[in-house]
Amino acid sequence: MGEPAPSLLPFNNLTISDTVTEAEFSQRVLIRSILTRPDAGAGLAGQTVKVGGWVKKGREQGKGSFAFLELNDGSCPANLQLIIYADVAPLGQFTPTGTCLHVEGVLQMPPEDKQGKQSIELKVTKVIDVGAVDPAKYPLPKTRLTLEFLRDYVHLRPRTNTISAIARIRNALAYATHTFFQKHGFLYVHTPIITTSDCEGAGEMFQVTTLINDAEKVEKELIKNPPPSQEDVDLARSVVKEKGEIVAKLKSDKAGKPEITAAVAELTKAKENLSKVEERSKLKPGIPKKDGKVDYGQDFFARQAFLTVSGQLQVETFACALSSVYTFGPTFRAEHSHTSRHLAEFWMVEPEIAFADIEDDMKCAEAYVRFLCQWLLDNCLDDMEFMVEKFDKKAIERLKMVASTNFVRLSYTEAVTILEEAVSKGHKFENKVEWGIDLASEHEKYLTETKFESPVIVYNYPKGIKAFYMKVNPDKKTVAAMDVLVPKVGELIGGSQREENYEVIKERILEMGLPLEPYEWYLDLRRYGTVKHSGFGLGFERMILFATGIDNIRDVIPFPRYPGRADL
């Protein structure tokens, strides 16, 4: 499971002499290092520290003689209370929400009647720096803002409690991912973002091309400097002919070397000019075509290229040499979907394991998901408590359940039978249930939330609904594929044993209507030293949705990209 957070001193061992150190690369003490101690910082009273952060709330009191400020630096959900007196600096500049402050002061215990809410506060003695805010123009007021509203301010939304909590949870899950795979001897491989292979065979890929830019440049150039006419080309050719004849005559007349050298230089210059004139005469506006189709031979990569939908195929090359590997990076899908579960850019965690079958694959996937859940419970509980309070009462309960539960395993055929039984007993699904369908989200949620109340792994899917690279089972009808389904989001992981037989995978590529040429390198892995191997992909944003209980995937990635929006 996840590694526990570093142990802290027991409360009764804390004394006023305990110290808190400045961040190694920043001129401040992290607010987390003050407020997340077992005594909530009380043992630090009397210490002089520097802190920096952004004002969440500010109010002047005592007829303007002092102000209370709640400061947050992003290191934890909690705010540090500051008290600053008017003799230190004019107070009006500090109280607006969003103001950035870098201050020095003395930590002190609040008055006894206020100690329930705050165990420690900072009395500011020196203001080092202020990043002022005009409250009339600041777009994020103190009032509760909807997540939908915040999508219009992706550059400012990290300052909100919700987005900062999600950012810390996302960070923890990324750290946990690397920890898990490194601990189990996997090698981290960086797979390409630009690819010439369609892993899914779905065709919904973003194309990478410079042809459009090149065509626009040519059009501008031709407007500014019209292309040479045929007469210009003929004239340039005649000049080359004339200069050539001069050189030939000088040589036949056995002229002096300096004279011949000068004439040859003139001929060379004329040839260079002809070459330029001929090249420019061929320039035509628009995208270059060949045989009525776009000529990708003139594109940047001399062939069609796309943004990757998965690093799986490429990372397999390393699995077939280094055994246990994983990739973790952005992937792209040009799907015109506006649902709360789809993004055009999203992150995938994709391990690949040599000498492993579907059983090993399922074991690894289950261990990884359970590890992630336990890691959040051990290392991110304060942010998870915020999620429970604001968004999903069952978020922590769900993490505990997954971390401590053995996942139910069902064959696809068994899963369909269970769903058909539910229909026969009166349960209504929008999508028809029959063998051969791809399970819909409502089917996945029924299995995890209603039938088993547990994560479920469904394996051995029909061949016709799965990708070409999945291992064909002996029954020739199914493939050794598996999906990990969890409550709240449905499918979290999709994986399979890969087809290692050269003839079978070649036949599958052709069955899917895909050209062999782009996959020749992939077939080489089966031609030369083929190995049984398996892997899976976890949609990272889906894991965050599952953990936090947030409803829309656009709110769990820092800079969401979806049809019509690509801010920043």
C-alpha positions in Angstrom: 0.0 0.0 0.0 1.0 3.7 0.1 3.9 4.7 2.2 3.0 6.5 5.4 3.6 10.2 5.8 6.9 11.1 7.7 6.4 10.6 11.4 6.0 13.8 13.5 6.9 14.4 17.1 4.3 13.2 19.6 2.4 16.2 21.0 3.8 15.8 24.5 7.3 16.0 23.2 6.8 19.4 21.5 8.3 22.3 23.3 8.5 26.0 22.7 12.1 25.4 21.5 11.0 23.4 18.5 12.0 25.1 15.3 10.6 25.3 11.8 13.0 25.8 8.9 12.8 27.9 5.8 12.1 26.2 2.4 15.5 25.4 0.9 14.9 27.3 -2.4 12.5 30.0 -1.2 12.6 32.8 1.3 9.8 31.6 3.4 8.6 28.9 5.8 5.9 26.7 4.2 2.6 27.2 5.9 2.1 23.5 5.8 5.2 23.0 8.1 3.5 25.3 10.7 -0.1 24.1 10.6 0.1 20.4 9.9 2.1 19.6 13.1 0.3 17.6 15.7 0.0 20.7 17.8 -1.2 22.7 14.8 1.8 25.0 15.3 1.3 25.9 19.0 4.8 24.7 19.9 6.3 27.3 17.6 5.0 30.3 19.5 7.7 33.0 19.9 9.6 32.2 16.7 10.3 34.8 14.0 9.5 33.5 10.5 8.9 34.7 7.0 5.9 33.5 5.1 4.5 34.2 1.6 1.1 33.6 0.1 -2.2 35.0 -1.2 -4.9 36.6 0.9 -8.1 34.5 1.1 -9.9 36.8 3.4 -9.0 40.1 5.0 -10.8 42.5 7.3 -9.9 45.6 9.2 -10.8 45.8 12.9 -10.4 48.1 15.9 -11.5 51.1 13.9 -8.8 50.5 11.4 -6.0 50.0 13.9 -5.3 46.4 12.8 -6.3 43.8 10.3 -6.8 40.0 10.2 -5.7 38.3 7.1 -6.0 34.6 6.1 -3.0 33.6 4.0 -2.6 30.5 1.9 0.6 29.5 0.0 -0.7 26.4 -1.7 1.3 24.0 0.5 -1.8 22.8 2.3 -5.6 23.5 2.4 -5.3 25.4 5.7 -4.8 29.2 6.0 -2.4 30.9 8.4 -4.0 33.8 10.2 -2.0 37.0 10.2 -2.5 40.0 12.4 -1.0 43.3 11.2 -1.2 46.7 12.9 -1.6 50.0 11.1 1.8 51.2 12.5 3.6 48.5 10.3 2.0 49.6 7.0 -1.3 51.1 5.7 -3.8 48.3 6.0 -6.1 48.9 3.0 -3.6 47.4 0.5 -3.5 44.1 2.4 -7.2 43.1 2.8 -8.5 42.5 -0.7 -8.8 38.9 -1.7 -6.0 37.8 -4.1 -3.4 40.1 -2.7 0.1 38.5 -2.5 2.1 39.1 0.6 5.6 38.3 1.7 6.0 39.2 5.3 8.1 38.6 8.4 6.6 38.2 11.9 6.4 36.5 15.2 4.3 33.4 15.7 2.0 33.8 18.7 -0.9 32.0 20.5 -4.2 33.7 19.8 -6.3 35.0 22.7 -7.8 32.1 24.7 -11.3 32.6 23.5 -10.1 32.3 19.8 -7.9 29.2 20.2 -10.5 26.7 19.1 -10.3 28.0 15.6 -6.6 28.9 15.4 -3.8 27.3 17.5 -1.2 29.8 16.2 -1.2 33.1 14.3 1.5 35.4 12.9 1.9 38.9 14.2 3.4 40.8 11.2 6.4 43.0 12.1 7.7 43.7 8.6 6.1 43.7 5.1 8.8 42.5 2.6 6.6 42.7 -0.6 3.1 43.3 -1.7 1.4 42.2 -4.9 -1.6 44.4 -4.8 -5.1 43.7 -6.2 -7.8 46.1 -7.3 -10.9 44.4 -5.7 -13.2 46.1 -8.2 -11.5 44.3 -11.1 -10.4 41.0 -9.6 -12.5 38.3 -11.2 -12.5 35.9 -8.3 -14.5 37.4 -5.4 -14.8 35.8 -2.0 -18.2 34.4 -2.9 -18.6 30.7 -3.8 -17.9 30.2 -7.5 -19.0 27.4 -9.7 -16.5 25.2 -11.4 -18.0 26.0 -14.7 -17.4 29.7 -14.1 -13.8 29.0 -13.2 -13.2 27.4 -16.5 -13.2 30.9 -18.0 -10.3 31.8 -15.7 -7.9 28.8 -16.0 -5.0 31.2 -15.3 -6.5 32.3 -11.9 -8.5 29.3 -10.8 -5.5 27.6 -9.0 -6.0 30.3 -6.4 -9.3 28.7 -5.4 -9.6 26.2 -2.6 -11.0 23.5 -4.9 -8.6 23.7 -7.8 -5.6 23.9 -5.4 -6.8 20.9 -3.5 -7.3 19.0 -6.8 -3.7 20.1 -7.9 -2.2 18.6 -4.7 -4.2 15.4 -5.1 -3.1 15.1 -8.7 0.5 15.7 -7.7 0.2 13.0 -5.0 -1.2 10.5 -7.5 1.6 11.2 -10.0 4.2 10.8 -7.3 2.5 7.6 -6.1 2.5 6.3 -9.7 6.2 6.7 -10.1 6.8 5.3 -6.6 4.8 2.2 -7.3 6.4 1.3 -10.6 9.9 2.2 -9.5 9.5 0.1 -6.4 8.5 -2.9 -8.6 11.5 -2.5 -10.9 9.8 -0.8 -13.9 11.8 1.6 -16.1 10.2 4.9 -17.0 10.3 5.4 -20.8 9.4 8.7 -22.6 7.3 7.8 -25.7 6.8 10.2 -28.5 3.9 12.7 -28.7 4.2 12.9 -32.5 3.5 9.5 -34.0 2.7 7.9 -37.4 0.8 5.0 -35.8 -2.9 4.9 -34.8 -2.8 2.7 -31.7 -6.6 2.5 -31.4 -7.4 2.2 -35.1 -10.2 4.7 -34.4 -9.0 7.5 -36.7 -9.9 10.3 -34.3 -6.5 11.8 -34.3 -5.1 15.3 -34.4 -2.9 15.7 -37.5 0.5 17.3 -37.3 1.4 19.1 -40.5 3.3 22.2 -41.7 1.7 22.0 -45.2 -0.9 24.7 -44.2 1.7 27.1 -42.9 4.0 26.4 -45.8 1.1 27.1 -48.3 0.2 30.4 -46.5 3.9 31.5 -46.7 4.0 30.6 -50.5 0.8 32.6 -51.1 2.1 35.7 -49.3 5.4 35.3 -51.2 3.7 35.0 -54.6 1.6 38.1 -53.9 4.6 40.1 -52.9 6.9 38.7 -55.6 4.9 37.1 -58.5 6.4 33.9 -59.9 8.7 34.2 -63.0 6.9 33.8 -66.3 8.0 31.2 -69.0 9.7 34.1 -70.8 11.8 34.8 -67.6 12.7 31.1 -67.5 13.6 31.0 -71.2 15.7 34.2 -70.8 17.6 32.7 -67.8 18.3 29.6 -69.9 19.5 31.7 -72.8 21.9 33.5 -70.5 23.3 30.2 -69.3 23.7 29.0 -72.9 25.4 32.3 -73.9 27.8 32.1 -70.9 28.6 28.5 -71.7 29.4 29.3 -75.3 31.8 32.1 -74.1 33.6 29.6 -71.8 33.8 27.0 -74.6 35.3 29.6 -77.1 37.9 30.9 -74.6 39.0 27.3 -74.0 39.2 26.5 -77.7 41.2 29.8 -78.2 43.5 28.7 -75.4 42.9 32.0 -73.6 44.7 32.8 -70.4 43.7 31.2 -67.1 42.5 34.4 -65.4 40.1 35.1 -68.3 38.7 31.6 -68.4 38.3 31.6 -64.6 36.3 34.8 -64.8 34.1 33.4 -67.5 33.4 30.2 -65.6 32.4 32.3 -62.6 29.9 34.2 -64.7 28.6 30.8 -66.0 28.2 29.5 -62.5 26.3 32.6 -61.5 24.0 32.3 -64.4 23.3 28.6 -63.6 22.5 29.5 -60.0 20.1 32.2 -61.2 18.4 29.7 -63.6 18.0 27.2 -60.7 16.3 29.9 -58.5 14.1 31.1 -61.4 13.0 27.5 -62.2 12.3 26.8 -58.6 10.2 29.9 -58.1 8.3 29.2 -61.4 7.1 26.0 -59.9 5.6 27.7 -56.8 1.9 27.3 -56.8 -0.7 28.5 -54.2 -2.5 25.9 -52.0 -1.7 22.5 -50.5 0.7 20.4 -52.7 -1.1 17.5 -54.5 0.0 14.3 -56.2 -2.3 12.1 -58.1 -5.3 14.2 -56.8 -4.3 13.6 -53.2 -2.4 15.7 -50.6 1.3 15.1 -51.2 2.6 14.3 -47.7 6.0 13.7 -49.2 6.4 17.5 -49.0 5.3 17.6 -45.3 7.7 18.1 -42.4 8.1 14.4 -41.7 7.7 13.4 -45.4 4.6 11.4 -44.3 1.4 11.8 -42.4 1.9 12.4 -38.6 -0.4 12.7 -35.7 -0.6 13.5 -32.0 -0.5 10.2 -30.1 -3.6 8.6 -28.7 -1.4 6.2 -26.7 2.2 5.5 -26.0 1.5 1.7 -25.7 2.8 0.6 -29.1 6.1 2.5 -28.7 6.7 1.4 -25.1 6.3 -2.2 -26.2 9.6 -1.9 -28.0 11.3 -1.3 -24.7 9.3 -4.0 -22.9 10.6 -6.4 -25.6 14.2 -5.5 -24.5 14.1 -4.2 -20.9 11.2 -6.4 -19.6 9.2 -4.1 -17.2 8.6 -0.5 -18.4 6.0 2.2 -18.2 5.2 5.5 -19.9 3.2 8.4 -18.3 2.4 11.3 -20.5 -0.2 13.3 -22.5 -2.4 11.7 -25.1 -4.8 13.2 -27.6 -8.2 12.4 -29.2 -9.9 14.6 -31.8 -13.3 13.5 -30.7 -16.1 16.1 -30.9 -17.5 15.2 -27.6 -18.8 17.6 -25.0 -19.6 15.1 -22.2 -18.3 15.5 -18.7 -16.0 12.4 -19.3 -14.1 13.5 -22.4 -11.1 15.7 -23.1 -9.1 16.3 -26.2 -5.8 16.2 -24.2 -5.5 13.8 -21.3 -2.8 11.8 -19.5 -2.3 8.1 -19.5 -0.2 5.7 -17.3 0.8 2.7 -19.5 2.9 -0.1 -18.0 4.1 -3.0 -20.2 5.4 -6.2 -18.8 7.4 -8.9 -20.6 6.9 -12.6 -19.6 3.5 -11.7 -18.3 0.0 -13.0 -19.2 -3.5 -11.6 -18.6 -3.4 -13.0 -15.0 -0.2 -11.0 -14.2 -1.7 -8.0 -15.9 -4.8 -8.1 -13.7 -2.7 -8.5 -10.6 -0.6 -5.5 -11.5 -3.5 -3.3 -12.3 -5.3 -4.2 -9.0 -2.2 -3.6 -6.9 -1.5 -0.3 -8.6 -5.1 1.1 -8.0 -5.1 -0.1 -4.4 -1.7 1.5 -3.9 -2.9 4.9 -5.3 -6.0 4.9 -3.0 -3.9 4.0 0.1 -1.3 6.7 -0.8 -4.0 9.4 -0.8 -5.3 8.2 2.6 -1.7 8.3 4.0 -0.4 11.5 2.4 -3.3 13.7 1.2 -6.0 13.3 3.9 -6.5 17.0 4.5 -7.3 17.6 0.9 -9.5 14.5 0.8 -11.4 15.8 3.8 -12.0 19.0 1.9 -13.5 17.0 -1.0 -15.7 15.1 1.4 -17.0 18.4 2.9 -17.6 20.2 -0.4 -18.2 17.6 -3.1 -18.6 13.9 -2.2 -19.4 12.6 1.2 -18.3 9.1 0.2 -14.9 10.0 -1.3 -12.7 8.8 1.7 -15.0 5.9 2.3 -14.6 4.9 -1.3 -10.8 5.1 -1.2 -10.7 3.0 2.0 -13.0 0.4 0.4 -10.9 0.1 -2.8 -7.6 0.0 -0.8 -8.7 -2.8 1.4 -10.9 -4.9 -1.0 -9.9 -7.8 -3.3 -11.4 -6.9 -6.7 -14.2 -9.1 -8.1 -13.2 -10.9 -11.3 -15.7 -11.9 -14.0 -15.4 -13.0 -17.5 -17.2 -10.8 -20.0 -19.6 -13.7 -20.6 -20.4 -13.9 -16.9 -20.8 -10.1 -16.8 -23.4 -10.1 -19.6 -25.2 -13.0 -17.9 -25.5 -10.9 -14.7 -26.8 -7.9 -16.7 -29.3 -10.0 -18.6 -30.6 -11.4 -15.3 -31.0 -7.9 -14.0 -33.0 -7.0 -17.1 -35.2 -10.1 -16.6 -35.9 -8.9 -13.0 -37.1 -5.5 -14.2 -33.9 -3.4 -14.2 -33.9 -1.0 -17.1 -30.8 -0.1 -19.1 -30.8 2.5 -21.9 -28.3 0.4 -23.9 -29.4 -3.1 -25.0 -27.6 -6.0 -23.2 -26.4 -8.9 -25.3 -23.2 -10.8 -25.9 -21.0 -8.9 -28.3 -21.8 -5.3 -27.1 -19.2 -3.0 -25.6 -20.3 -2.5 -22.0 -21.7 1.0 -21.5 -21.1 3.2 -18.5 -24.5 2.3 -17.0 -23.6 -1.4 -17.2 -20.2 -0.8 -15.5 -21.8 1.2 -12.7 -24.5 -1.5 -12.2 -21.8 -4.1 -11.7 -19.6 -2.0 -9.3 -22.2 0.0 -7.4 -25.3 -2.2 -7.3 -24.4 -5.9 -7.9 -21.0 -6.1 -6.1 -20.4 -2.7 -4.4 -16.8 -3.3 -5.2 -14.2 -2.8 -8.0 -14.7 -5.4 -10.7 -12.3 -6.7 -13.3 -14.0 -8.0 -16.5 -11.8 -10.1 -18.8 -12.0 -12.1 -22.1 -13.9 -9.7 -24.3 -15.3 -10.4 -27.8 -12.6 -10.1 -30.4 -14.7 -7.8 -32.6 -14.9 -4.9 -30.1 -11.2 -4.8 -29.1 -8.0 -3.6 -30.7 -5.8 -5.6 -33.1 -2.9 -6.1 -30.7 -4.8 -8.1 -28.1 -4.1 -11.8 -27.7 -6.6 -14.0 -29.4 -7.9 -16.7 -27.0 -8.1 -20.4 -28.0 -11.8 -20.1 -28.6 -11.0 -17.7 -31.5 -14.0 -15.6 -30.4 -12.5 -13.7 -27.5 -9.3 -11.8 -26.7 -7.3 -11.8 -23.5 -8.4 -8.2 -22.6 -9.4 -6.8 -19.3 -11.0 -3.7 -17.9 -10.9 -2.5 -14.3 -14.2 -1.0 -13.3 -14.7 1.1 -10.2 -17.7 2.8 -8.5 -18.3 6.4 -9.5 -16.5 6.4 -12.9 -16.9 2.9 -14.4 -13.9 1.9 -16.5 -10.7 3.1 -14.9 -8.2 0.8 -16.7 -8.2 -1.0 -20.0 -5.5 -3.6 -20.7 -4.7 -7.0 -22.3 -2.2 -9.6 -23.0 -0.6 -8.6 -26.4 -0.6 -10.9 -29.4 2.9 -12.2 -29.8 2.3 -14.5 -32.7 3.5 -12.9 -36.0 1.0 -14.5 -38.3 -2.0 -13.9 -36.0 -1.3 -10.2 -35.4 -0.6 -9.6 -39.1 -4.0 -11.1 -39.9 -5.6 -9.0 -37.2 -4.2 -5.7 -38.6 -5.6 -6.6 -42.0 -9.0 -7.6 -40.5 -9.2 -4.1 -38.9 -8.7 -2.5 -42.4 -5.4 -1.0 -41.3 -2.4 -0.7 -43.7 0.6 -3.0 -42.8 3.3 -0.5 -43.8 3.1 1.8 -40.7 3.1 -1.3 -38.4 6.1 -3.1 -40.0 8.3 -2.0 -37.0 5.7 -3.4 -34.6 5.6 -6.7 -36.5 9.4 -6.8 -36.2 8.9 -7.3 -32.5 7.1 -10.5 -33.3 9.6 -11.5 -36.1 12.7 -11.2 -34.0 12.7 -12.7 -30.4 9.0 -12.4 -29.8 7.9 -12.6 -26.1 4.7 -13.0 -24.2 3.8 -9.6 -22.7 0.9 -7.7 -21.3 0.1 -4.2 -20.3 -2.7 -1.7 -19.5 -3.6 2.0 -19.6 -5.0 4.0 -16.7 -6.7 7.3 -17.6 -5.1 9.6 -15.0 -7.9 12.2 -15.0 -10.4 9.4 -14.4 -8.5 8.3 -11.4 -8.7 11.8 -10.1 -12.5 11.9 -10.7 -12.8 8.6 -8.8 -10.7 9.9 -5.9 -12.2 13.4 -5.5 -15.9 12.9 -6.5 -15.6 15.8 -8.9 -18.2 15.4 -11.7 -16.5 17.0 -14.7 -13.2 15.9 -16.1 -12.5 19.5 -17.2 -12.0 20.4 -13.6 -9.3 17.9 -12.7 -6.7 18.8 -15.3 -4.8 22.1 -15.0 -5.5 23.3 -18.6 -8.5 21.5 -20.1 -8.7 21.1 -23.9 -12.0 20.2 -25.5 -14.0 21.2 -28.6 -14.0 25.0 -28.9 -11.6 25.6 -26.0 -7.8 25.6 -25.7 -7.1 28.5 -23.3 -3.4 29.5 -22.8 
